[in-house]
């Protein structure tokens, strides 16, 4: 599995000294793009990406009707464009903290649509 330490602390909160500043960084919105870029860079196979992000979490947490595209399973699907180039920009993120440690990083491959329970809930970076 691949998870993130999504700790959306603001820059002001993180600017304290190392002993009082909260730990962690925001990451939940950038995880998929970073991993898809790794697939495009041949550091990770697409099959392994699916195992790490879909199949293994469903197995680990006992989510019986998730993790696979199969008849009778929940229609929770991420549609990705493996050729789409994009740059991580804090202004495009929904996280409350307003920044990303990956600001300006150029990636190839990103989710373009999310379907949850058969309904489109995100399209082209916009939560519907």
N, C-alpha and C positions, 0 to 999 in steps of 0.2 A: 504494500500500500504506500501511497504517497499522500502525506497530509501537509497542512500548513500551520504555522503558529500565527494565526491571524490575531494579532494584538494591535488594534487600531488606535494607538496612542498618538496624540498630536505632537508636532515638532516641539512645541513649548514643553510638553510633559517629558519628552525625550532629551531635552536640553539640560536637564539637571545633571548633577555629578553622577558618576557611574554607580554609586552606592544607593542613591535615592531614585534614580530614573527607573521607570518601569521597563521590564525586559520585553523582548520580542519585536516583531515588525509586522506590518500588514502584508498579507500574502494570498488570501483566498481568491481574489479577483485575477491574479496574475499566474496562478499555478498552471492552469490548462495551457495558456499560451507559451509559457516557458517549456513545458513538457512537449508540446507539439513542435516547437522549434528544435528541441533535442531529437525528435523523430526525423525532422527534415535534415538535420545535421548528421544523421545516421549514428547517433549516440544511443538511441533507443529504438526498438522496433515498434511499429504501430500496434502489433499484437500485444506486446508487453505493456504499452501504454494502456490498452483496454483492460488487461489483467490488473494493473496497479490502481487504476482509477475507477473501475466499474465492478469487475468480477470479484476481486479479493475483498473489497470493503463489504459487498453484499454478503459474501460467505462469512466473513469475520463477525459481522454484527447480526447475522441471522435474518437478513432481509429476504424472505423467501421469494418474492415476486419482483426482485430488482437485480440489476447487474448484467442482464442479458437481453437481447432482442429476441423474444420467443413468444409464441402464441400463449395467451393466458397470463403473461407478465405485464406489469404496469408499463404504460406507454410513457416512460421517462427517457428522453433521448436528447443528446447533444449533437447538433449538426456542426461539423467543422469544415473549414475551407483550408486545406493544406497548402494552398498556393498564395493565400492572402498575406501580404506584408503589412505590418502595423508597428507602431511605436508606442511604448507604454508612456502615457501622459497622466499625471495626477488629476488633471481637470476632467478626465474621462471616467474616473473611478467613482463608485458609489460609496466607498468606505468613508466613515465620518472623519477620519484623521486628515484627509486632504494631501497625502504624500505617499510615495512608494520608494523603496530602496532600489527599485529597478527603473526609476525615472529616465526616460530617453533611450532605453534599450530597444533596439530594433529586432523584431521577431518575424519569423515566417511560419504561418499556421495559427489559426485561432477559431474559437467557437463563433458561429454566426447565427445560431438559433438554438434555443432551449425549449424543449417540449416537456411539460410536466403533467402527468395524468391525462395525456392526449391533447393538452391545450398549449398553444405557443405562449410562452411567458417572457421570452427575450428574443429580440431580433435585431441583428446588426448593432449590437452593443447597447440597445435601449431596452430597459426592463418595461414590460407592458402591464 
